[in-house]
Amino acid sequence: MASKTTLNAKNLETLGAARLANLLIEISTGSAVAKRRLRLELAGAQSPKEAGREVAKRLTSIARARSFVNWKNRKPLVTDLESQLRAIKEQIAPGDPAEGVALLWRFMQVATPLFERCDDSSGIVIGVFHDACALLGEIALAARTPPEALADAAIDALRDNAFGQYDGLIAVLTPALGAEGLELLKQRVEILAATPVPVPPKSEWEAVGYGSGGATYVSHPGR
């Protein structure tokens, strides 16, 4: 039999709501991650829409951040991302699947700006995005997203898959796309494949490295 001082939900319930609330305030002091989690829980208790606003605001902050994420500060980031994903799955999508789908696309779009400033040699961060991608298929099916809209969103996503965050996307969306959506997606892929890739003039190329084969360039169109 577990001791009455063992940390579990049943034992903590004996402290009462007021004492637990004070403890949460005390424990979260100095922890941005814990405070964000508590605010998210409070928003979810009000309504899925309020929780959605909180998630959208946080995803925007993560996408706009510029500080580098290394092995030392990667864990809080993963905890943060998992909290946002959990809120979408448990607090928002059950009551509003369409909003859940919209937020999952927004979640996935965070990957590119995030990985540009993140060391994910362990593969933990990309794992969260793969979980989100899998959830996207599940929620899109529940939301009955129109096949054309889903095909359009999928092709846009696949064009932004530089870090592999959308690997397996077509497979997870297949049930939601259905035969009609898959055909529409196929047409869009064929059009994309037939579209020439524009090559900017050499004046817009920038040498970023040198090797035995000469300079390595990157272009900056519109500069």
PATORSE-260124 format. One record per residue (C-alpha): residue in one letter; x, y, z. Coordinates in steps of 0.1 Angstrom, whole numbers, m for minus. Layout:
BEGIN
site code=A&x=X&y=Y&z=Z
...
//
This chain:
BEGIN
site code=M&x=0&y=0&z=0
site code=A&x=14&y=34&z=m10
site code=S&x=23&y=58&z=19
site code=K&x=0&y=88&z=25
site code=T&x=30&y=110&z=17
site code=T&x=36&y=94&z=m17
site code=L&x=33&y=119&z=m45
site code=N&x=2&y=109&z=m65
site code=A&x=m31&y=125&z=m75
site code=K&x=m51&y=108&z=m47
site code=N&x=m29&y=120&z=m19
site code=L&x=m26&y=155&z=m33
site code=E&x=m64&y=158&z=m34
site code=T&x=m64&y=157&z=4
site code=L&x=m46&y=190&z=5
site code=G&x=m77&y=208&z=m9
site code=A&x=m81&y=232&z=m38
site code=A&x=m69&y=263&z=m19
site code=R&x=m37&y=248&z=m6
site code=L&x=m29&y=232&z=m40
site code=A&x=m35&y=266&z=m57
site code=N&x=m11&y=283&z=m34
site code=L&x=15&y=256&z=m39
site code=L&x=12&y=259&z=m77
site code=I&x=18&y=296&z=m75
site code=E&x=48&y=290&z=m53
site code=I&x=63&y=263&z=m75
site code=S&x=57&y=282&z=m107
site code=T&x=75&y=313&z=m95
site code=G&x=107&y=317&z=m116
site code=S&x=96&y=291&z=m141
site code=A&x=83&y=305&z=m174
site code=V&x=74&y=270&z=m186
site code=A&x=53&y=262&z=m155
site code=K&x=35&y=296&z=m157
site code=R&x=26&y=291&z=m194
site code=R&x=12&y=257&z=m186
site code=L&x=m9&y=271&z=m158
site code=R&x=m22&y=299&z=m180
site code=L&x=m30&y=274&z=m207
site code=E&x=m50&y=252&z=m183
site code=L&x=m69&y=283&z=m170
site code=A&x=m77&y=293&z=m206
site code=G&x=m89&y=257&z=m214
site code=A&x=m112&y=257&z=m184
site code=Q&x=m129&y=288&z=m199
site code=S&x=m135&y=276&z=m234
site code=P&x=m118&y=259&z=m264
site code=K&x=m117&y=293&z=m281
site code=E&x=m99&y=309&z=m252
site code=A&x=m74&y=280&z=m251
site code=G&x=m69&y=284&z=m289
site code=R&x=m60&y=321&z=m285
site code=E&x=m35&y=312&z=m258
site code=V&x=m19&y=285&z=m280
site code=A&x=m18&y=307&z=m311
site code=K&x=m1&y=335&z=m291
site code=R&x=25&y=311&z=m278
site code=L&x=32&y=296&z=m312
site code=T&x=38&y=331&z=m327
site code=S&x=63&y=338&z=m299
site code=I&x=82&y=306&z=m306
site code=A&x=83&y=313&z=m343
site code=R&x=96&y=348&z=m338
site code=A&x=122&y=340&z=m312
site code=R&x=159&y=344&z=m322
site code=S&x=179&y=328&z=m294
site code=F&x=198&y=297&z=m302
site code=V&x=185&y=264&z=m287
site code=N&x=213&y=240&z=m277
site code=W&x=214&y=208&z=m256
site code=K&x=213&y=229&z=m224
site code=N&x=180&y=247&z=m231
site code=R&x=164&y=222&z=m254
site code=K&x=143&y=204&z=m227
site code=P&x=122&y=235&z=m217
site code=L&x=115&y=240&z=m254
site code=V&x=103&y=204&z=m259
site code=T&x=82&y=207&z=m227
site code=D&x=66&y=239&z=m241
site code=L&x=59&y=224&z=m275
site code=E&x=44&y=193&z=m260
site code=S&x=21&y=215&z=m238
site code=Q&x=8&y=233&z=m268
site code=L&x=2&y=201&z=m287
site code=R&x=m15&y=185&z=m257
site code=A&x=m38&y=215&z=m254
site code=I&x=m48&y=213&z=m290
site code=K&x=m55&y=176&z=m287
site code=E&x=m73&y=176&z=m254
site code=Q&x=m88&y=210&z=m248
site code=I&x=m95&y=224&z=m283
site code=A&x=m100&y=197&z=m309
site code=P&x=m127&y=177&z=m291
site code=G&x=m150&y=207&z=m289
site code=D&x=m139&y=225&z=m321
site code=P&x=m121&y=201&z=m346
site code=A&x=m118&y=228&z=m373
site code=E&x=m100&y=251&z=m349
site code=G&x=m78&y=222&z=m339
site code=V&x=m68&y=216&z=m375
site code=A&x=m60&y=253&z=m380
site code=L&x=m38&y=253&z=m349
site code=L&x=m20&y=221&z=m359
site code=W&x=m11&y=237&z=m393
site code=R&x=1&y=267&z=m374
site code=F&x=21&y=244&z=m350
site code=M&x=37&y=227&z=m380
site code=Q&x=47&y=260&z=m396
site code=V&x=68&y=268&z=m365
site code=A&x=92&y=241&z=m375
site code=T&x=111&y=259&z=m402
site code=P&x=120&y=291&z=m382
site code=L&x=126&y=270&z=m351
site code=F&x=150&y=245&z=m367
site code=E&x=170&y=274&z=m382
site code=R&x=181&y=283&z=m346
site code=C&x=180&y=248&z=m330
site code=D&x=205&y=220&z=m324
site code=D&x=183&y=189&z=m326
site code=S&x=211&y=163&z=m329
site code=S&x=191&y=141&z=m305
site code=G&x=161&y=141&z=m327
site code=I&x=138&y=150&z=m298
site code=V&x=124&y=182&z=m312
site code=I&x=116&y=168&z=m347
site code=G&x=99&y=139&z=m328
site code=V&x=73&y=164&z=m314
site code=F&x=66&y=177&z=m349
site code=H&x=61&y=141&z=m362
site code=D&x=36&y=136&z=m334
site code=A&x=18&y=168&z=m344
site code=C&x=18&y=157&z=m381
site code=A&x=2&y=123&z=m371
site code=L&x=m24&y=142&z=m350
site code=L&x=m31&y=164&z=m379
site code=G&x=m45&y=135&z=m399
site code=E&x=m67&y=124&z=m370
site code=I&x=m82&y=158&z=m363
site code=A&x=m86&y=167&z=m400
site code=L&x=m107&y=135&z=m404
site code=A&x=m128&y=145&z=m374
site code=A&x=m132&y=180&z=m387
site code=R&x=m143&y=168&z=m421
site code=T&x=m120&y=193&z=m438
site code=P&x=m131&y=198&z=m474
site code=P&x=m108&y=177&z=m497
site code=E&x=m98&y=207&z=m519
site code=A&x=m88&y=228&z=m489
site code=L&x=m69&y=199&z=m474
site code=A&x=m51&y=192&z=m507
site code=D&x=m41&y=229&z=m510
site code=A&x=m28&y=229&z=m474
site code=A&x=m8&y=197&z=m480
site code=I&x=9&y=209&z=m511
site code=D&x=19&y=242&z=m494
site code=A&x=33&y=221&z=m465
site code=L&x=53&y=198&z=m486
site code=R&x=70&y=228&z=m503
site code=D&x=82&y=238&z=m468
site code=N&x=96&y=204&z=m457
site code=A&x=133&y=214&z=m455
site code=F&x=137&y=198&z=m420
site code=G&x=115&y=167&z=m426
site code=Q&x=87&y=179&z=m403
site code=Y&x=61&y=168&z=m429
site code=D&x=76&y=134&z=m436
site code=G&x=47&y=110&z=m439
site code=L&x=21&y=138&z=m443
site code=I&x=3&y=122&z=m473
site code=A&x=m1&y=89&z=m456
site code=V&x=m16&y=104&z=m424
site code=L&x=m39&y=127&z=m444
site code=T&x=m51&y=99&z=m467
site code=P&x=m82&y=90&z=m447
site code=A&x=m93&y=127&z=m445
site code=L&x=m84&y=134&z=m481
site code=G&x=m104&y=104&z=m495
site code=A&x=m102&y=95&z=m532
site code=E&x=m113&y=130&z=m543
site code=G&x=m87&y=148&z=m522
site code=L&x=m59&y=124&z=m532
site code=E&x=m67&y=130&z=m569
site code=L&x=m66&y=168&z=m563
site code=L&x=m33&y=165&z=m544
site code=K&x=m18&y=144&z=m573
site code=Q&x=m28&y=171&z=m598
site code=R&x=m12&y=198&z=m576
site code=V&x=20&y=177&z=m573
site code=E&x=22&y=172&z=m611
site code=I&x=17&y=210&z=m617
site code=L&x=45&y=217&z=m591
site code=A&x=68&y=192&z=m607
site code=A&x=63&y=207&z=m642
site code=T&x=70&y=243&z=m629
site code=P&x=105&y=255&z=m637
site code=V&x=125&y=266&z=m607
site code=P&x=135&y=302&z=m612
site code=V&x=173&y=309&z=m611
site code=P&x=181&y=345&z=m600
site code=P&x=209&y=364&z=m618
site code=K&x=244&y=358&z=m605
site code=S&x=245&y=393&z=m591
site code=E&x=222&y=380&z=m564
site code=W&x=244&y=351&z=m555
site code=E&x=265&y=352&z=m524
site code=A&x=296&y=330&z=m517
site code=V&x=291&y=312&z=m484
site code=G&x=320&y=288&z=m486
site code=Y&x=349&y=275&z=m506
site code=G&x=361&y=239&z=m514
site code=S&x=381&y=219&z=m539
site code=G&x=353&y=224&z=m564
site code=G&x=353&y=262&z=m560
site code=A&x=328&y=285&z=m543
site code=T&x=295&y=275&z=m528
site code=Y&x=268&y=301&z=m534
site code=V&x=234&y=310&z=m520
site code=S&x=211&y=333&z=m538
site code=H&x=190&y=361&z=m522
site code=P&x=162&y=370&z=m547
site code=G&x=150&y=405&z=m546
site code=R&x=180&y=419&z=m528
//
